[in-house]
Amino acid sequence: MTATDAIFDPRTTLARADLAEQGLEGIVRADVHRAAQAMRCATPMADIVDASGQTVDQLVFGEAFDALETLQDRAWGQARRDGVVGWVDRAALSDGVVLPRSRVTALDADLPPNALVADDAFSPVGEFETDPLAFAERWLGVPHRLGGRTPKGTDCCGLVQQALYACGRAGPRYADEQAELGRAVSRADARRGDLVVWLHPGQGPWNGHSAFLLDGDRVLHATGHHGAVAVEPLAEALARYAADGFEAPVFRRL
């Protein structure tokens, strides 16, 4: 494996064999390198889909999207907030990026939580929640949706990501990235608010499952098994993910 191969993750690297972002010239090989166009999400939410059309992430209002290619009604580029690469409906994007002054905090607002707004209609940018788990608990009952991260539907990593954003922390999109957050703790030392991450190599972009430890015996997570954000006994989750071929979970203190 070359040094270039080692850093190239197609989920989060704005590059293909035929086209790559200008800043990757000399790092990632492509036929053409060019500058991306700064854009922003102008609808409450917009799906980011991969080449097969599967939703892998979402933009929420005000988030920046660096578009490298526009074909008909779609734009291919990278979400600036979490680095995810994919296709977005061009009609959901506006040119340029606007400096936000406030962010949405409520789950029942017209815009999703952590949407970025240019006026003072919501909570000032720079004022954050203090407890990711407490924020995540407000999502109980939200439907499970693969690739989602809004109250209309979220997956496990989207829930963790949104809770971290609400607290002013970096929120990577995928389980393997979330498994590197904070510091490792043993299961015996794990406590409320720690992350529990099961990894499953070979699942493509969906290579694991993330949850919050609610207490010593329960987890809070968005799960397809329950079809929603739910509280589940840790023992039941451990047994199910082991049966499905996941590795033993890691516990991370944020």
PADO-993454 format. One line per field, with one value per atom (N, C-alpha, C): atom name; x, y, z; residue number from 0. Coordinates in Angstrom, 2 decimals. Layout:
<nodes>
atomo = [CA|...]
c1 = [X|...]
c2 = [Y|...]
c3 = [Z|...]
num = [NUM|...]
</nodes>
This chain:
<nodes>
atomo = [N|CA|C|N|CA|C|N|CA|C|N|CA|C|N|CA|C|N|CA|C|N|CA|C|N|CA|C|N|CA|C|N|CA|C|N|CA|C|N|CA|C|N|CA|C|N|CA|C|N|CA|C|N|CA|C|N|CA|C|N|CA|C|N|CA|C|N|CA|C|N|CA|C|N|CA|C|N|CA|C|N|CA|C|N|CA|C|N|CA|C|N|CA|C|N|CA|C|N|CA|C|N|CA|C|N|CA|C|N|CA|C|N|CA|C|N|CA|C|N|CA|C|N|CA|C|N|CA|C|N|CA|C|N|CA|C|N|CA|C|N|CA|C|N|CA|C|N|CA|C|N|CA|C|N|CA|C|N|CA|C|N|CA|C|N|CA|C|N|CA|C|N|CA|C|N|CA|C|N|CA|C|N|CA|C|N|CA|C|N|CA|C|N|CA|C|N|CA|C|N|CA|C|N|CA|C|N|CA|C|N|CA|C|N|CA|C|N|CA|C|N|CA|C|N|CA|C|N|CA|C|N|CA|C|N|CA|C|N|CA|C|N|CA|C|N|CA|C|N|CA|C|N|CA|C|N|CA|C|N|CA|C|N|CA|C|N|CA|C|N|CA|C|N|CA|C|N|CA|C|N|CA|C|N|CA|C|N|CA|C|N|CA|C|N|CA|C|N|CA|C|N|CA|C|N|CA|C|N|CA|C|N|CA|C|N|CA|C|N|CA|C|N|CA|C|N|CA|C|N|CA|C|N|CA|C|N|CA|C|N|CA|C|N|CA|C|N|CA|C|N|CA|C|N|CA|C|N|CA|C|N|CA|C|N|CA|C|N|CA|C|N|CA|C|N|CA|C|N|CA|C|N|CA|C|N|CA|C|N|CA|C|N|CA|C|N|CA|C|N|CA|C|N|CA|C|N|CA|C|N|CA|C|N|CA|C|N|CA|C|N|CA|C|N|CA|C|N|CA|C|N|CA|C|N|CA|C|N|CA|C|N|CA|C|N|CA|C|N|CA|C|N|CA|C|N|CA|C|N|CA|C|N|CA|C|N|CA|C|N|CA|C|N|CA|C|N|CA|C|N|CA|C|N|CA|C|N|CA|C|N|CA|C|N|CA|C|N|CA|C|N|CA|C|N|CA|C|N|CA|C|N|CA|C|N|CA|C|N|CA|C|N|CA|C|N|CA|C|N|CA|C|N|CA|C|N|CA|C|N|CA|C|N|CA|C|N|CA|C|N|CA|C|N|CA|C|N|CA|C|N|CA|C|N|CA|C|N|CA|C|N|CA|C|N|CA|C|N|CA|C|N|CA|C|N|CA|C|N|CA|C|N|CA|C|N|CA|C|N|CA|C|N|CA|C|N|CA|C|N|CA|C|N|CA|C|N|CA|C|N|CA|C|N|CA|C|N|CA|C|N|CA|C|N|CA|C|N|CA|C|N|CA|C|N|CA|C|N|CA|C|N|CA|C|N|CA|C|N|CA|C|N|CA|C|N|CA|C|N|CA|C|N|CA|C|N|CA|C|N|CA|C|N|CA|C|N|CA|C|N|CA|C|N|CA|C|N|CA|C|N|CA|C|N|CA|C|N|CA|C|N|CA|C|N|CA|C|N|CA|C|N|CA|C|N|CA|C|N|CA|C|N|CA|C|N|CA|C|N|CA|C|N|CA|C|N|CA|C|N|CA|C|N|CA|C|N|CA|C|N|CA|C|N|CA|C|N|CA|C|N|CA|C|N|CA|C|N|CA|C|N|CA|C|N|CA|C|N|CA|C|N|CA|C|N|CA|C|N|CA|C|N|CA|C|N|CA|C|N|CA|C|N|CA|C|N|CA|C|N|CA|C|N|CA|C|N|CA|C|N|CA|C|N|CA|C|N|CA|C|N|CA|C|N|CA|C|N|CA|C|N|CA|C|N|CA|C|N|CA|C|N|CA|C|N|CA|C|N|CA|C|N|CA|C|N|CA|C|N|CA|C|N|CA|C|N|CA|C]
c1 = [0.85|0.00|0.88|0.56|1.32|0.78|1.55|1.09|-0.22|-0.38|-1.62|-2.79|-2.60|-3.67|-4.08|-3.13|-3.40|-4.31|-4.28|-5.08|-6.36|-6.53|-7.67|-8.86|-9.84|-11.10|-12.19|-12.78|-13.75|-14.97|-15.25|-16.39|-16.16|-14.90|-14.59|-13.46|-13.13|-12.11|-12.76|-12.68|-13.36|-12.52|-12.57|-11.74|-12.32|-12.21|-12.48|-11.31|-11.30|-10.21|-10.15|-11.32|-11.34|-11.31|-11.60|-11.75|-11.47|-10.72|-10.43|-10.35|-10.57|-10.50|-9.07|-8.94|-7.64|-6.62|-7.07|-6.14|-5.55|-6.08|-5.57|-4.54|-4.22|-3.23|-1.89|-1.28|-0.04|-0.25|-1.50|-1.82|-2.66|-3.68|-4.55|-4.49|-4.26|-4.12|-5.50|-5.64|-6.86|-6.52|-7.40|-7.15|-7.14|-8.04|-8.18|-8.35|-7.68|-7.90|-8.44|-9.48|-9.98|-10.60|-10.82|-11.35|-12.84|-13.28|-14.70|-15.41|-16.71|-17.54|-18.26|-18.10|-18.75|-20.25|-21.03|-22.48|-23.01|-24.32|-24.91|-26.28|-26.71|-28.03|-29.09|-30.04|-31.06|-32.44|-32.55|-33.79|-33.62|-34.71|-34.55|-33.55|-33.58|-32.60|-32.47|-31.36|-31.14|-30.30|-30.73|-29.98|-28.68|-27.64|-26.41|-26.42|-26.34|-26.43|-25.14|-24.87|-23.69|-24.03|-23.10|-23.29|-24.46|-24.81|-25.92|-27.27|-27.23|-28.46|-28.84|-27.99|-28.28|-27.92|-28.81|-28.53|-27.42|-26.36|-25.24|-25.11|-25.83|-25.74|-26.82|-26.93|-27.82|-27.15|-27.48|-27.20|-28.42|-28.19|-29.30|-29.08|-30.13|-30.14|-28.91|-28.28|-27.15|-25.80|-25.76|-24.46|-23.80|-22.48|-21.72|-21.52|-21.56|-21.31|-20.40|-19.24|-18.27|-18.51|-19.12|-19.51|-18.37|-18.03|-16.93|-17.45|-18.65|-19.20|-20.73|-21.31|-22.76|-23.18|-24.05|-24.57|-26.09|-26.68|-28.13|-28.66|-29.39|-30.02|-29.32|-28.08|-27.36|-25.97|-25.48|-24.12|-23.35|-22.11|-21.23|-20.19|-20.07|-19.12|-19.01|-18.67|-18.33|-18.98|-19.66|-20.21|-19.06|-18.99|-17.84|-17.85|-19.01|-19.10|-18.57|-18.89|-18.42|-17.59|-17.40|-16.50|-17.07|-18.35|-18.93|-19.07|-18.73|-18.76|-19.97|-20.62|-21.73|-22.46|-23.63|-24.46|-25.62|-25.93|-27.02|-27.88|-29.18|-30.09|-29.68|-29.39|-28.91|-29.92|-31.21|-32.24|-32.22|-31.58|-31.50|-30.34|-29.52|-28.30|-28.38|-27.79|-27.62|-26.14|-25.78|-24.38|-23.87|-22.63|-21.97|-22.30|-21.53|-21.70|-21.95|-22.94|-23.30|-22.84|-22.23|-21.77|-22.98|-23.13|-24.29|-24.18|-25.34|-25.39|-26.12|-26.94|-27.64|-27.81|-28.17|-28.39|-29.65|-30.29|-31.55|-31.23|-32.01|-31.83|-33.04|-34.22|-35.44|-35.66|-36.29|-36.60|-37.88|-38.72|-40.01|-40.05|-38.90|-38.84|-39.01|-39.24|-39.36|-38.05|-36.94|-35.63|-35.08|-34.25|-33.75|-32.75|-32.53|-31.51|-30.14|-29.41|-28.07|-28.05|-29.24|-29.27|-28.65|-28.00|-27.25|-27.98|-28.28|-29.13|-28.38|-28.62|-27.87|-28.43|-29.62|-30.18|-30.19|-30.86|-30.84|-32.10|-32.72|-34.00|-33.88|-32.68|-32.53|-31.40|-30.83|-29.78|-28.50|-27.83|-26.61|-25.55|-24.88|-23.73|-22.70|-22.19|-21.23|-21.82|-23.16|-23.82|-24.26|-23.78|-23.99|-24.61|-25.17|-25.59|-24.33|-24.52|-23.37|-23.33|-24.42|-24.51|-25.04|-24.18|-24.65|-25.76|-25.65|-26.68|-28.02|-28.03|-29.29|-29.96|-29.16|-29.70|-30.25|-29.51|-29.95|-31.23|-31.42|-32.62|-33.88|-33.76|-34.92|-35.36|-34.54|-34.84|-35.56|-35.87|-36.56|-37.83|-37.98|-39.13|-38.96|-37.89|-37.63|-37.42|-38.04|-37.90|-36.46|-36.14|-34.82|-34.84|-33.79|-33.64|-32.16|-31.75|-30.35|-29.90|-28.83|-28.30|-28.90|-29.95|-30.62|-29.96|-30.25|-29.79|-30.69|-32.00|-32.97|-34.12|-34.99|-36.14|-37.13|-37.01|-37.83|-37.28|-36.06|-35.43|-33.94|-33.39|-31.94|-31.42|-30.16|-29.50|-28.66|-27.98|-27.26|-26.17|-25.37|-24.26|-24.76|-25.88|-26.46|-26.92|-27.48|-27.91|-26.71|-25.65|-24.45|-23.85|-23.79|-23.22|-24.00|-25.32|-26.12|-25.97|-25.87|-25.69|-24.34|-23.32|-22.01|-22.02|-22.64|-22.74|-23.46|-24.52|-25.29|-24.44|-23.38|-22.49|-21.20|-21.17|-20.02|-18.81|-19.04|-17.94|-17.93|-16.78|-16.68|-17.51|-18.22|-19.09|-18.85|-17.92|-17.72|-18.96|-19.09|-20.33|-20.40|-19.27|-19.29|-18.80|-19.23|-18.95|-17.46|-16.70|-15.27|-14.60|-15.10|-14.58|-15.00|-16.24|-16.72|-16.03|-15.54|-14.83|-13.46|-13.04|-11.76|-11.94|-13.17|-13.42|-13.01|-12.63|-12.33|-11.22|-11.42|-10.42|-11.12|-10.38|-10.95|-11.11|-12.21|-12.42|-12.89|-12.71|-13.16|-14.67|-15.26|-16.69|-16.98|-16.10|-16.31|-16.29|-15.51|-15.39|-16.34|-17.06|-17.93|-19.06|-19.50|-20.53|-21.47|-22.52|-23.51|-22.83|-23.27|-22.75|-21.60|-21.00|-19.94|-20.53|-19.71|-20.11|-19.84|-20.72|-20.52|-20.56|-19.49|-19.40|-19.03|-19.89|-19.63|-19.16|-18.02|-17.52|-17.80|-18.00|-18.29|-17.61|-16.33|-15.61|-16.33|-16.35|-16.95|-18.35|-18.89|-20.23|-20.23|-19.14|-19.09|-19.10|-19.82|-19.82|-20.45|-21.36|-22.03|-21.27|-20.17|-19.24|-19.31|-20.44|-20.55|-21.84|-21.94|-23.13|-22.69|-23.29|-22.92|-24.12|-23.85|-24.90|-24.32|-25.20|-24.82|-25.13|-24.24|-24.52|-25.40|-26.61|-27.56|-27.26|-26.92|-26.46|-25.72|-25.43|-24.65|-25.31|-26.64|-27.37|-28.11|-28.12|-28.93|-28.19|-28.58|-28.05|-29.21|-28.87|-29.80|-29.23|-30.02|-29.51|-30.64|-30.30|-31.21|-30.93|-31.92|-31.68|-32.77|-32.34|-33.30|-34.08|-33.49|-34.17|-35.46|-35.42|-36.59|-37.31|-36.65|-37.27|-37.31|-36.53|-36.61|-35.45|-35.33|-34.44|-35.08|-34.36|-34.96|-33.94|-34.45|-33.63|-33.72|-32.56|-32.52|-31.55|-31.84|-30.86|-29.55|-28.45|-27.13|-26.92|-27.35|-27.15|-27.83|-29.03|-29.73|-29.01|-28.53|-27.79|-26.49|-25.79|-24.55|-24.81|-25.85|-26.15|-26.53|-27.34|-27.80|-26.66|-25.82|-24.74|-23.67|-23.45|-22.52|-23.06|-24.36|-24.97|-24.92|-24.92|-24.87|-23.46|-22.45|-21.07|-20.29|-20.83|-20.09|-18.98|-17.94|-16.88|-17.37|-16.64|-16.96|-16.90|-17.79|-17.84|-16.65|-16.38|-15.41|-16.21|-15.71|-16.35|-15.43|-16.00|-15.21|-15.76|-14.87|-15.23|-15.04|-16.10|-16.02|-15.37]
c2 = [-1.21|0.00|1.24|2.17|3.42|4.40|5.48|6.52|7.12|7.28|7.84|6.92|5.60|4.65|4.69|4.89|4.83|5.96|7.11|8.23|8.40|7.61|7.78|6.99|7.70|7.10|7.71|6.93|7.51|8.11|7.72|8.30|9.77|10.14|11.48|12.17|11.67|12.29|12.68|13.96|14.47|14.17|12.91|12.46|11.20|11.14|9.95|9.77|8.70|8.48|9.58|10.16|11.16|12.59|12.80|14.17|14.22|15.25|15.43|16.91|17.22|18.60|19.11|20.39|20.98|20.81|20.91|20.77|19.39|18.40|17.03|16.73|17.72|17.50|17.15|16.08|15.58|14.64|14.50|13.60|12.43|12.74|11.72|11.84|10.73|10.74|10.82|11.72|11.85|12.46|12.27|12.83|14.36|14.93|16.38|16.78|17.86|18.47|19.88|20.26|21.62|22.08|23.38|23.95|23.66|23.43|23.22|24.56|24.56|25.75|25.71|26.74|26.80|27.03|26.15|26.26|26.00|26.15|25.88|25.25|24.52|23.90|24.98|25.08|26.13|25.56|24.28|23.64|23.11|22.79|22.30|21.15|20.25|19.15|18.68|18.02|17.47|16.21|15.14|13.89|14.01|13.39|13.14|11.66|11.35|9.95|9.54|8.23|7.72|7.43|6.83|6.60|5.67|4.82|3.89|4.51|5.73|6.38|6.16|5.45|5.22|6.45|6.85|7.98|7.61|8.42|8.17|9.25|10.36|11.47|12.47|13.54|14.63|15.96|16.96|18.34|18.90|19.83|20.61|22.06|22.83|24.21|24.98|25.67|26.55|25.88|24.55|23.87|24.03|24.16|24.35|23.02|23.10|21.95|22.42|21.80|22.18|21.30|21.88|21.14|21.13|19.95|19.82|19.55|19.01|18.69|18.81|19.39|19.46|18.79|17.80|17.08|17.13|17.79|17.93|18.52|17.73|18.29|17.87|17.39|16.95|17.59|17.73|18.23|17.21|16.95|16.02|16.82|16.56|17.32|16.78|17.66|17.25|18.18|17.58|18.35|18.87|20.16|20.74|20.43|20.26|20.08|18.72|17.65|16.32|15.60|16.22|15.66|14.58|14.26|13.19|13.63|12.73|12.98|12.28|12.96|12.34|13.33|12.90|13.69|14.33|15.58|16.32|16.92|16.97|17.62|19.08|19.50|20.87|21.91|21.59|22.55|22.83|21.96|22.15|23.04|23.46|24.21|25.63|26.57|27.94|28.25|29.15|29.52|30.28|30.04|30.78|30.26|30.75|30.38|31.65|31.61|32.76|32.51|33.51|33.37|33.24|32.13|31.96|32.79|33.23|33.97|33.19|32.21|31.41|29.99|29.09|27.70|27.18|26.24|25.69|24.67|24.71|23.77|22.87|23.34|22.58|21.49|20.39|19.31|19.57|20.48|20.71|22.01|22.59|23.80|23.44|24.46|24.22|23.75|24.10|23.65|22.62|21.67|20.63|21.17|20.44|20.84|21.01|22.01|22.34|22.97|23.28|24.11|25.46|26.07|27.31|28.44|29.51|30.58|31.91|32.77|34.02|35.14|34.95|35.99|35.53|36.27|35.99|35.25|34.47|33.85|32.71|32.16|30.98|31.21|30.16|30.29|30.82|31.76|32.32|31.25|31.38|30.51|30.73|29.68|29.78|29.41|29.35|28.87|27.43|26.52|25.10|24.38|23.22|22.29|21.80|21.20|20.71|19.19|18.51|17.06|16.40|15.75|15.10|14.09|13.31|12.30|12.94|14.00|14.67|15.18|15.70|16.12|14.92|13.82|12.63|12.05|12.16|11.63|12.31|13.55|14.25|13.65|12.80|12.18|10.84|10.43|9.15|9.09|8.00|7.82|8.32|9.08|9.52|8.29|8.22|7.03|6.77|5.49|5.12|5.30|5.95|6.10|6.06|5.10|4.97|6.22|6.83|8.04|9.32|9.22|10.40|10.94|12.22|12.83|14.00|13.85|14.86|14.20|15.01|14.43|13.68|13.82|13.02|11.62|11.38|10.07|10.17|9.29|9.32|7.90|7.72|6.45|6.62|5.55|5.56|6.62|6.70|7.65|9.08|9.24|10.56|11.13|10.27|10.71|11.15|10.36|10.72|12.01|12.11|13.30|14.56|14.50|15.67|16.05|15.06|15.35|16.03|15.61|16.24|17.66|17.85|19.20|20.14|19.64|20.48|20.97|20.21|20.57|21.23|21.61|22.32|21.44|20.14|19.20|18.70|18.24|17.63|16.36|16.15|14.99|14.21|13.27|12.46|11.63|11.20|10.60|9.09|8.41|6.95|6.31|5.06|4.38|4.21|3.87|3.67|4.98|6.12|7.42|7.74|7.44|7.71|6.82|5.66|4.75|5.28|6.39|7.02|8.26|8.65|9.85|9.65|10.73|10.67|9.71|8.96|7.96|6.66|5.58|4.27|4.06|3.42|2.97|1.52|0.83|-0.56|-0.59|-1.72|-1.85|-1.68|-2.20|-2.10|-0.66|0.20|1.60|2.53|1.99|2.83|3.41|4.61|5.29|6.03|6.61|7.36|8.39|8.42|9.37|8.87|7.73|7.16|6.61|6.58|5.95|4.45|3.69|2.26|2.04|1.51|1.36|-0.07|-0.69|-2.02|-1.84|-2.40|-2.31|-3.60|-3.46|-4.60|-4.40|-4.73|-4.55|-5.28|-4.64|-5.27|-4.80|-3.87|-3.37|-2.09|-1.79|-0.57|0.65|1.71|2.91|2.65|1.68|1.37|0.23|0.58|-0.43|-0.59|-0.25|-0.41|0.19|0.24|0.78|1.54|2.72|3.58|3.81|3.89|4.12|4.93|5.54|6.16|5.18|5.10|4.33|5.19|4.69|5.45|5.26|4.05|3.72|2.39|1.74|0.52|-0.63|-0.55|-1.68|-1.37|-0.10|0.25|1.18|1.10|2.02|2.78|3.96|4.77|4.84|4.44|4.45|4.45|4.86|4.74|3.39|2.54|1.17|0.69|0.06|-0.53|-1.66|-2.32|-3.42|-2.93|-1.76|-1.17|-0.18|0.22|1.14|2.57|2.90|4.25|4.44|5.66|5.92|5.31|4.44|3.66|3.39|3.04|2.56|1.04|0.39|-1.07|-1.58|-2.72|-3.31|-3.59|-3.23|-3.45|-4.92|-5.79|-7.23|-7.71|-7.18|-7.58|-7.07|-5.82|-5.28|-6.06|-6.38|-7.15|-8.49|-9.18|-10.50|-10.39|-9.40|-9.28|-8.93|-7.96|-7.57|-8.66|-9.40|-10.54|-11.58|-11.86|-12.84|-12.38|-11.06|-10.51|-10.33|-10.78|-10.75|-9.50|-8.64|-7.46|-7.84|-7.02|-7.21|-6.79|-7.19|-6.74|-5.22|-4.57|-3.10|-2.47|-1.23|-0.38|0.66|1.09|2.13|3.33|4.50|5.71|6.80|7.40|8.52|9.82|10.59|11.83|12.94]
c3 = [0.00|0.00|0.00|-0.89|-0.94|0.07|0.28|1.22|0.76|-0.57|-1.09|-0.81|-1.04|-0.77|0.69|1.59|3.01|3.48|2.81|3.29|2.47|1.43|0.55|1.08|1.58|2.02|1.15|0.24|-0.70|-0.03|1.22|1.93|2.25|2.46|2.96|2.19|1.00|0.16|-1.16|-1.51|-2.69|-3.93|-4.33|-5.44|-6.07|-7.39|-8.17|-9.13|-9.89|-10.84|-11.88|-12.23|-13.29|-12.78|-11.49|-10.99|-9.50|-9.08|-7.65|-7.33|-6.07|-5.60|-5.72|-6.04|-6.36|-5.24|-3.99|-2.87|-2.71|-3.44|-3.37|-4.45|-5.28|-6.33|-5.69|-6.18|-5.61|-4.44|-4.00|-2.89|-3.38|-4.18|-4.75|-6.26|-6.94|-8.39|-9.04|-10.03|-10.81|-12.15|-13.14|-14.47|-14.42|-13.61|-13.52|-12.07|-11.68|-10.36|-10.59|-9.85|-9.98|-8.67|-8.56|-7.33|-7.21|-5.99|-5.72|-5.58|-5.82|-5.68|-4.34|-3.54|-2.23|-2.40|-1.77|-1.80|-0.39|-0.20|1.10|0.93|1.91|1.89|2.11|1.18|1.24|1.55|1.82|2.22|3.63|4.33|5.69|5.80|4.83|4.80|3.36|3.07|1.74|1.87|1.23|1.28|0.51|1.04|0.30|-0.06|-1.34|-1.78|-2.47|-2.45|-3.14|-4.60|-5.33|-6.76|-7.05|-6.10|-6.28|-5.92|-5.36|-4.94|-3.50|-2.74|-1.32|-0.50|0.40|1.28|2.26|2.29|3.20|4.26|4.08|5.03|4.64|5.42|5.09|5.39|4.59|4.92|5.63|6.56|7.11|6.73|6.87|6.38|6.85|5.90|6.20|6.14|6.11|6.08|4.71|4.71|3.48|2.76|1.45|0.58|-0.54|-0.68|-1.71|-2.94|-3.97|-5.17|-6.18|-6.65|-7.61|-9.02|-9.13|-10.44|-10.38|-11.42|-11.54|-12.84|-12.71|-13.87|-13.81|-14.80|-14.86|-13.55|-12.77|-11.57|-10.28|-10.37|-9.18|-9.11|-7.89|-7.67|-6.85|-7.28|-6.56|-5.81|-4.52|-3.72|-2.32|-1.38|-0.02|0.99|1.97|3.08|3.93|4.10|4.79|6.29|6.88|8.33|8.77|8.03|8.45|7.40|6.22|5.23|4.33|4.45|3.65|2.20|1.28|-0.15|-0.78|-1.71|-2.42|-3.30|-3.76|-4.66|-3.91|-4.26|-3.64|-4.74|-4.52|-5.44|-5.60|-6.83|-7.07|-6.61|-6.68|-6.29|-4.79|-4.02|-2.57|-2.16|-3.13|-2.84|-3.38|-2.64|-3.10|-3.20|-4.07|-4.25|-3.03|-2.69|-1.63|-0.25|0.72|2.12|2.92|3.79|4.62|6.05|6.67|8.04|8.97|9.69|10.56|11.83|12.31|13.58|14.66|14.26|15.25|14.72|15.62|15.24|15.92|15.27|15.77|16.87|17.95|19.05|19.28|18.89|19.16|18.12|18.54|17.62|16.83|17.29|16.64|15.85|15.56|14.74|13.27|12.44|11.00|10.40|11.01|10.57|11.56|11.10|11.99|13.02|14.10|15.06|14.40|14.86|14.38|12.99|12.44|11.23|11.55|10.55|10.73|10.02|10.76|10.27|10.34|9.36|9.26|10.11|10.72|11.57|13.03|13.87|15.31|15.78|14.88|15.20|16.21|16.36|17.21|18.23|18.78|19.78|19.14|19.79|19.21|18.96|17.82|17.56|18.67|19.22|20.32|21.66|21.75|22.96|22.72|23.56|23.29|24.48|24.19|25.23|25.96|27.12|27.88|27.99|27.65|27.85|26.58|25.78|24.55|24.79|25.85|26.11|26.42|27.22|27.53|26.25|25.32|24.04|23.27|23.25|22.52|23.11|24.42|25.05|24.52|24.07|23.52|22.18|21.59|20.30|20.45|21.66|21.85|20.98|20.25|19.40|17.98|17.69|16.31|15.44|14.26|13.41|13.00|12.81|12.28|10.78|10.26|8.81|8.48|7.67|7.30|6.54|7.02|6.41|6.96|7.78|8.29|9.56|9.85|11.09|11.49|11.26|11.63|12.40|13.01|13.72|12.82|11.52|10.60|10.42|10.87|10.76|10.93|11.75|11.99|12.11|11.77|12.06|13.32|13.71|14.99|15.02|13.96|13.95|13.77|13.05|12.90|14.23|15.09|16.41|17.25|17.25|18.00|17.45|16.14|15.50|15.89|15.82|16.15|17.62|18.50|19.93|20.17|19.45|19.60|19.04|17.87|17.31|18.28|18.90|19.83|20.99|21.30|22.41|21.91|20.65|20.11|19.87|19.67|19.46|18.02|17.59|16.27|16.24|15.13|15.03|13.75|13.74|12.53|12.22|10.98|10.49|10.63|10.68|10.61|11.90|12.11|13.37|13.62|12.58|12.79|13.20|12.71|13.12|14.55|14.89|16.24|17.27|16.83|17.74|18.13|17.51|17.85|18.71|19.00|19.78|21.24|21.89|23.32|23.65|24.73|25.14|25.51|25.37|25.65|27.16|27.53|28.91|28.86|29.94|29.99|30.21|29.92|30.18|31.67|32.51|33.95|34.43|33.75|34.16|33.40|32.41|31.60|32.45|32.05|32.83|31.87|32.45|31.68|30.77|29.51|28.54|27.70|28.07|27.24|25.95|24.91|23.66|23.72|23.10|22.90|21.40|20.82|19.38|19.03|18.24|17.69|16.25|15.89|14.52|13.76|12.47|11.61|10.27|10.15|8.88|7.75|6.60|5.45|5.14|5.91|5.64|4.79|4.13|3.33|4.23|3.83|4.68|6.03|6.10|7.37|8.02|8.68|9.18|10.69|11.28|12.72|13.24|14.54|15.20|16.45|16.66|17.79|18.69|19.98|20.98|22.13|22.91|24.17|25.30|26.26|27.47|28.37|28.64|29.46|30.94|31.30|32.64|32.52|33.64|33.58|32.85|32.66|32.09|30.80|30.35|29.19|28.24|26.96|25.95|25.31|24.80|24.01|22.61|21.62|20.25|19.24|18.01|16.87|16.23|16.19|15.75|14.81|13.73|12.81|13.45|14.44|15.12|15.78|16.38|17.01|16.10|15.01|14.07|14.54|15.59|16.17|17.13|17.64|18.76|20.00|20.67|21.75|22.84|24.01|25.12|25.12|25.26|25.20|26.25|26.89|27.80|27.08|27.69|27.08|26.77|27.66|27.45|26.17|25.89|24.67|23.43|23.49|22.35|22.12|23.20|23.08|22.40|22.81|22.25|20.77|20.42|19.04|18.10|18.49|17.59|17.49|18.55|18.47|17.50|17.56|16.66|15.21|15.01|13.64|13.12|13.88|13.40|13.72|14.58|14.99|15.97|15.99|16.97|18.36|19.39|20.74|20.78|21.50|21.47|22.16|21.73|22.44|23.18|24.31|25.14|25.14|24.84|24.69|25.59|26.37|27.23|26.46|26.25|25.48|26.30]
num = [0|0|0|1|1|1|2|2|2|3|3|3|4|4|4|5|5|5|6|6|6|7|7|7|8|8|8|9|9|9|10|10|10|11|11|11|12|12|12|13|13|13|14|14|14|15|15|15|16|16|16|17|17|17|18|18|18|19|19|19|20|20|20|21|21|21|22|22|22|23|23|23|24|24|24|25|25|25|26|26|26|27|27|27|28|28|28|29|29|29|30|30|30|31|31|31|32|32|32|33|33|33|34|34|34|35|35|35|36|36|36|37|37|37|38|38|38|39|39|39|40|40|40|41|41|41|42|42|42|43|43|43|44|44|44|45|45|45|46|46|46|47|47|47|48|48|48|49|49|49|50|50|50|51|51|51|52|52|52|53|53|53|54|54|54|55|55|55|56|56|56|57|57|57|58|58|58|59|59|59|60|60|60|61|61|61|62|62|62|63|63|63|64|64|64|65|65|65|66|66|66|67|67|67|68|68|68|69|69|69|70|70|70|71|71|71|72|72|72|73|73|73|74|74|74|75|75|75|76|76|76|77|77|77|78|78|78|79|79|79|80|80|80|81|81|81|82|82|82|83|83|83|84|84|84|85|85|85|86|86|86|87|87|87|88|88|88|89|89|89|90|90|90|91|91|91|92|92|92|93|93|93|94|94|94|95|95|95|96|96|96|97|97|97|98|98|98|99|99|99|100|100|100|101|101|101|102|102|102|103|103|103|104|104|104|105|105|105|106|106|106|107|107|107|108|108|108|109|109|109|110|110|110|111|111|111|112|112|112|113|113|113|114|114|114|115|115|115|116|116|116|117|117|117|118|118|118|119|119|119|120|120|120|121|121|121|122|122|122|123|123|123|124|124|124|125|125|125|126|126|126|127|127|127|128|128|128|129|129|129|130|130|130|131|131|131|132|132|132|133|133|133|134|134|134|135|135|135|136|136|136|137|137|137|138|138|138|139|139|139|140|140|140|141|141|141|142|142|142|143|143|143|144|144|144|145|145|145|146|146|146|147|147|147|148|148|148|149|149|149|150|150|150|151|151|151|152|152|152|153|153|153|154|154|154|155|155|155|156|156|156|157|157|157|158|158|158|159|159|159|160|160|160|161|161|161|162|162|162|163|163|163|164|164|164|165|165|165|166|166|166|167|167|167|168|168|168|169|169|169|170|170|170|171|171|171|172|172|172|173|173|173|174|174|174|175|175|175|176|176|176|177|177|177|178|178|178|179|179|179|180|180|180|181|181|181|182|182|182|183|183|183|184|184|184|185|185|185|186|186|186|187|187|187|188|188|188|189|189|189|190|190|190|191|191|191|192|192|192|193|193|193|194|194|194|195|195|195|196|196|196|197|197|197|198|198|198|199|199|199|200|200|200|201|201|201|202|202|202|203|203|203|204|204|204|205|205|205|206|206|206|207|207|207|208|208|208|209|209|209|210|210|210|211|211|211|212|212|212|213|213|213|214|214|214|215|215|215|216|216|216|217|217|217|218|218|218|219|219|219|220|220|220|221|221|221|222|222|222|223|223|223|224|224|224|225|225|225|226|226|226|227|227|227|228|228|228|229|229|229|230|230|230|231|231|231|232|232|232|233|233|233|234|234|234|235|235|235|236|236|236|237|237|237|238|238|238|239|239|239|240|240|240|241|241|241|242|242|242|243|243|243|244|244|244|245|245|245|246|246|246|247|247|247|248|248|248|249|249|249|250|250|250|251|251|251|252|252|252|253|253|253]
</nodes>
